[in-house]
């Protein structure tokens, strides 16, 4: 999927944590606005992880989420080898 360092990110939860930090920071400065999160491919997975994982604090400004061509993987996605 990426040409970056292998296994640098252990899970999408790490990306979701970064999204959470950005949303909380922005929320301090834009309390009376409505936000729409838009993600493409991997960005969709990050938004889905953030939305579905109850660990993350809800950010009331986020009103909608738009997912464009979501990256969907099963638990065996990285075990498939193409000859």
N, C-alpha and C positions, 0 to 999 in steps of 0.2 A: 504494500500500500504506500509506503514511503521510502525514500532513499536515505532517510536520516538514520541515526544510530539505533541499532536493533535493541529493543526492550528498554528504551529510555523512559517510556511511559508504561507503568505496570497495568493500568486500567483506565477506563474512561472516567472513573471517579476522580482521578487527578485533574482532568480537564474540567469536570463539573465543579470541582472545588475552586478552580481559577475563575470560572464563570460566576460562581457565587460571590467571590470576593469583588469582582468588577461590579456586579449588580448592587451589592451592598454599598460600595463606595459611591456609585452614581446615585443611589437612592438617597444618600445624605444631601445631595445637591439638587435633586429634582423630585421633590416629594409630591408635587401636585400634577404629575404628568402620567400619561398612559403609554406603556411601551409594548412593542411587538418584537419578539425575538424571531429572527429569520436565520435558518441554517441550511447549508447545502452539503450533502454527503456526510462527511465526518462531523460537520457542525450540527447536523440533525441528531446524530448519536449523542453529542454532548448535551444538547437541549433536552433530549429524551431522558438521558441519565439524570440530569438535574431535576427534571419535572417528576419523574417516577420514584426517585430515591427520597424517602421521607426524612433523611438526615438533614437535608438542606433547608434552611430557613426560607419561608415563602416571602417573596418580594411583591408587595401589593401593586406596584406600578406595572408589573407584567400582566397584561390583559389577554394577549394572544400569542400563539406560537405558530409559525409557518415553517413546514418541513419540505424542502425541495430535494427530491431524489435521495431519500434517506439511505445511509449505509446500514444495511442489516446483515448481521452475522450470527451464525449459530455458535455453540460452544466448541465445535470442531473446526472452525474456520481456518485456523493456522496449522492444523494437522494435515490438511490436504496438500499433497505434493503432485505437481504436474510434471510428467516425464519429459 
